Amino acid sequence: MTAKATAGDKSVWEILREPFPPELIDKLPKGGTTLDYVGHAAVTDRLLKADPQWNWEPLALDEHGLPAFTRNSSGQAVGLWIKLTIGGVTRLGCGTVAPGAFDAEKQLIGDALRNAAMRFGVALDLWSKSDLYFE
């Protein structure tokens, strides 16, 4: 896939950077405040719009050929490093969860995808404390 348009005349990179509509922005309570974020499904939809052939893979595999999750001293999955490829470009991302999180492996995949997608500009405006310039 080239970095050229998948929707109209917009490039992959322009599609990835488009701001999300307010109805797709959720609130996450964190340390006495709330943070804006975009969920896993909305990020996946954006990746599909930009590059239907996008792909992710774990940075490492365990002895069973499954994603190698970072585990704490109790053996609980708490982290996952991935490689996300969009438009032929690959970037790293890391997902984290609190120890003992419900369905930790699924949460880690979603968090890692959101984190890696942010490296491509997806929902970057939600991470910034100042206004970012969009073309």
CORMORA-V435795 format. One record per backbone hydrogen bond with DSSP energy under -0.5 kcal/mol. CO is the residue of the C=O (numbers start at 1). NH is the residue of the N-H. If there is no record, write none. Layout:
co->{CO | CO}
nh->{NH | NH}
//
This chain:
co->{3 | 7 | 10 | 10 | 11 | 12 | 13 | 14 | 15 | 21 | 22 | 24 | 24 | 26 | 28 | 30 | 33 | 35 | 37 | 39 | 40 | 41 | 42 | 43 | 44 | 45 | 46 | 47 | 51 | 55 | 57 | 60 | 62 | 66 | 67 | 70 | 70 | 72 | 76 | 78 | 79 | 80 | 81 | 82 | 83 | 84 | 84 | 85 | 86 | 89 | 91 | 93 | 95 | 98 | 101 | 103 | 103 | 104 | 105 | 106 | 107 | 108 | 109 | 110 | 111 | 112 | 113 | 114 | 115 | 116 | 117 | 117 | 118 | 121 | 123 | 123 | 124 | 124}
nh->{12 | 10 | 6 | 7 | 15 | 16 | 17 | 18 | 18 | 24 | 25 | 26 | 39 | 37 | 35 | 33 | 30 | 28 | 26 | 43 | 44 | 45 | 46 | 47 | 48 | 49 | 50 | 51 | 54 | 85 | 83 | 68 | 65 | 62 | 69 | 78 | 79 | 75 | 72 | 97 | 70 | 95 | 59 | 93 | 57 | 86 | 91 | 55 | 89 | 86 | 84 | 82 | 80 | 101 | 104 | 106 | 107 | 108 | 109 | 110 | 111 | 112 | 113 | 114 | 115 | 116 | 117 | 118 | 119 | 119 | 120 | 122 | 121 | 124 | 126 | 127 | 127 | 128}
//
